[in-house]
């Protein structure tokens, strides 16, 4: 869908154009801004603490040591509460576990949370 958006935004009816990284970044930002309502609707299915965990993962890109004091103090969630949230997010395939930590499974959601959420 994003590639189609790039073609529709930057394409010029069959002409070959050079697409730069800046073009991709600008187009990605505008695309994510246009989908903001869809992301908010998606996030309505989660509690405030679950959204905070998703946002923290998005901002860190990889959540290493989730039970560390720094992460728990940022989230203001107990270790057992965070463990339950991580299990739910794993079960719903919103996040997955890599060797280095937890990452979001939806890259566009990651960009939205990173850029549009505190």
C-alpha positions as a Markdown table, in Angstrom:
| # | Residue | x | y | z |
|---|---|---|---|---|
| 1 | Unk | 0.0 | 0.0 | 0.0 |
| 2 | Unk | 2.8 | 2.4 | 0.8 |
| 3 | Unk | 4.6 | 1.6 | -2.5 |
| 4 | Unk | 1.3 | 2.4 | -4.3 |
| 5 | Unk | 1.2 | 5.7 | -2.4 |
| 6 | Unk | 4.7 | 6.6 | -3.5 |
| 7 | Unk | 3.8 | 5.9 | -7.1 |
| 8 | Unk | 0.6 | 8.0 | -6.8 |
| 9 | Unk | 2.4 | 10.8 | -5.0 |
| 10 | Unk | 5.7 | 11.0 | -6.9 |
| 11 | Unk | 4.9 | 9.2 | -10.2 |
| 12 | Unk | 4.3 | 11.1 | -13.4 |
| 13 | Unk | 2.2 | 8.9 | -15.7 |
| 14 | Unk | 4.7 | 6.5 | -17.0 |
| 15 | Unk | 7.8 | 8.7 | -16.7 |
| 16 | Unk | 10.8 | 7.4 | -15.0 |
| 17 | Unk | 11.8 | 9.5 | -12.0 |
| 18 | Unk | 14.6 | 9.2 | -9.4 |
| 19 | Unk | 13.3 | 8.7 | -5.9 |
| 20 | Unk | 15.6 | 9.9 | -3.1 |
| 21 | Unk | 15.7 | 8.9 | 0.5 |
| 22 | Unk | 14.3 | 12.4 | 1.3 |
| 23 | Unk | 11.4 | 11.7 | -1.0 |
| 24 | Unk | 10.7 | 8.4 | 0.7 |
| 25 | Unk | 10.9 | 10.0 | 4.2 |
| 26 | Unk | 8.6 | 12.9 | 3.2 |
| 27 | Unk | 6.1 | 10.5 | 1.5 |
| 28 | Unk | 6.2 | 8.1 | 4.5 |
| 29 | Unk | 5.4 | 10.9 | 6.9 |
| 30 | Unk | 2.5 | 12.2 | 4.9 |
| 31 | Unk | 1.2 | 8.6 | 4.4 |
| 32 | Unk | 1.3 | 7.9 | 8.1 |
| 33 | Unk | -0.3 | 11.2 | 8.9 |
| 34 | Unk | -3.2 | 10.3 | 6.5 |
| 35 | Unk | -3.7 | 7.0 | 8.3 |
| 36 | Unk | -3.7 | 8.5 | 11.8 |
| 37 | Unk | -7.4 | 7.9 | 12.3 |
| 38 | Unk | -7.0 | 4.2 | 11.4 |
| 39 | Unk | -4.1 | 3.8 | 13.9 |
| 40 | Unk | -6.2 | 5.5 | 16.6 |
| 41 | Unk | -9.1 | 3.1 | 15.9 |
| 42 | Unk | -6.7 | 0.2 | 16.0 |
| 43 | Unk | -5.3 | 1.4 | 19.4 |
| 44 | Unk | -8.8 | 1.8 | 20.9 |
| 45 | Unk | -8.7 | -2.0 | 21.4 |
| 46 | Unk | -6.0 | -1.6 | 23.9 |
| 47 | Unk | -5.7 | -0.2 | 27.4 |
| 48 | Unk | -3.8 | 2.9 | 28.1 |
| 49 | Unk | -0.9 | 0.9 | 29.6 |
| 50 | Unk | -0.8 | -1.4 | 26.6 |
| 51 | Unk | -0.5 | 1.6 | 24.3 |
| 52 | Unk | 2.2 | 3.0 | 26.5 |
| 53 | Unk | 4.2 | -0.3 | 26.1 |
| 54 | Unk | 3.7 | -0.3 | 22.3 |
| 55 | Unk | 4.8 | 3.3 | 22.2 |
| 56 | Unk | 7.9 | 2.6 | 24.3 |
| 57 | Unk | 8.8 | -0.3 | 22.0 |
| 58 | Unk | 8.3 | 2.0 | 18.9 |
| 59 | Unk | 10.5 | 4.7 | 20.4 |
| 60 | Unk | 13.3 | 2.4 | 21.4 |
| 61 | Unk | 12.9 | 0.2 | 18.2 |
| 62 | Unk | 13.9 | -2.8 | 20.3 |
| 63 | Unk | 12.8 | -3.1 | 23.9 |
| 64 | Unk | 15.8 | -4.7 | 25.6 |
| 65 | Unk | 15.5 | -5.7 | 29.2 |
| 66 | Unk | 11.8 | -4.8 | 29.6 |
| 67 | Unk | 11.8 | -5.5 | 33.3 |
| 68 | Unk | 14.7 | -3.1 | 33.9 |
| 69 | Unk | 14.2 | -0.2 | 36.3 |
| 70 | Unk | 14.4 | 2.4 | 33.6 |
| 71 | Unk | 11.7 | 0.9 | 31.5 |
| 72 | Unk | 9.4 | 0.3 | 34.5 |
| 73 | Unk | 9.8 | 3.8 | 35.7 |
| 74 | Unk | 9.0 | 5.2 | 32.2 |
| 75 | Unk | 5.9 | 3.1 | 31.9 |
| 76 | Unk | 4.9 | 3.4 | 35.6 |
| 77 | Unk | 3.8 | -0.3 | 35.5 |
| 78 | Unk | 4.7 | -3.1 | 37.9 |
| 79 | Unk | 6.9 | -5.9 | 36.6 |
| 80 | Unk | 4.1 | -8.4 | 36.8 |
| 81 | Unk | 1.7 | -6.0 | 34.9 |
| 82 | Unk | 4.3 | -5.5 | 32.2 |
| 83 | Unk | 4.8 | -9.2 | 31.9 |
| 84 | Unk | 1.0 | -9.7 | 31.3 |
| 85 | Unk | 0.9 | -6.9 | 28.8 |
| 86 | Unk | 3.9 | -8.4 | 26.9 |
| 87 | Unk | 2.2 | -11.8 | 26.8 |
| 88 | Unk | -1.0 | -10.3 | 25.4 |
| 89 | Unk | 0.8 | -8.3 | 22.8 |
| 90 | Unk | 2.8 | -11.4 | 21.8 |
| 91 | Unk | -0.4 | -13.5 | 21.6 |
| 92 | Unk | -2.1 | -10.9 | 19.4 |
| 93 | Unk | 1.1 | -10.7 | 17.2 |
| 94 | Unk | 1.5 | -7.0 | 17.8 |
| 95 | Unk | 5.0 | -7.6 | 18.9 |
| 96 | Unk | 7.5 | -10.4 | 18.5 |
| 97 | Unk | 10.6 | -11.5 | 20.4 |
| 98 | Unk | 13.9 | -11.2 | 18.7 |
| 99 | Unk | 17.3 | -12.3 | 20.1 |
| 100 | Unk | 17.9 | -8.7 | 21.4 |
| 101 | Unk | 14.4 | -7.9 | 22.7 |
| 102 | Unk | 10.9 | -7.1 | 21.7 |
| 103 | Unk | 10.0 | -5.3 | 18.5 |
| 104 | Unk | 6.7 | -4.2 | 16.9 |
| 105 | Unk | 5.4 | -6.4 | 14.1 |
| 106 | Unk | 3.7 | -3.5 | 12.2 |
| 107 | Unk | 6.3 | -1.0 | 10.9 |
| 108 | Unk | 3.8 | 1.7 | 9.9 |
| 109 | Unk | 2.4 | 1.6 | 13.4 |
| 110 | Unk | 5.9 | 1.9 | 14.8 |
| 111 | Unk | 6.4 | 5.1 | 12.8 |
| 112 | Unk | 3.0 | 6.4 | 13.9 |
| 113 | Unk | 3.7 | 5.8 | 17.6 |
| 114 | Unk | 7.2 | 7.1 | 17.4 |
| 115 | Unk | 6.2 | 10.4 | 15.6 |
| 116 | Unk | 2.7 | 11.1 | 16.9 |
| 117 | Unk | 2.6 | 9.8 | 20.5 |
| 118 | Unk | 4.4 | 11.1 | 23.5 |
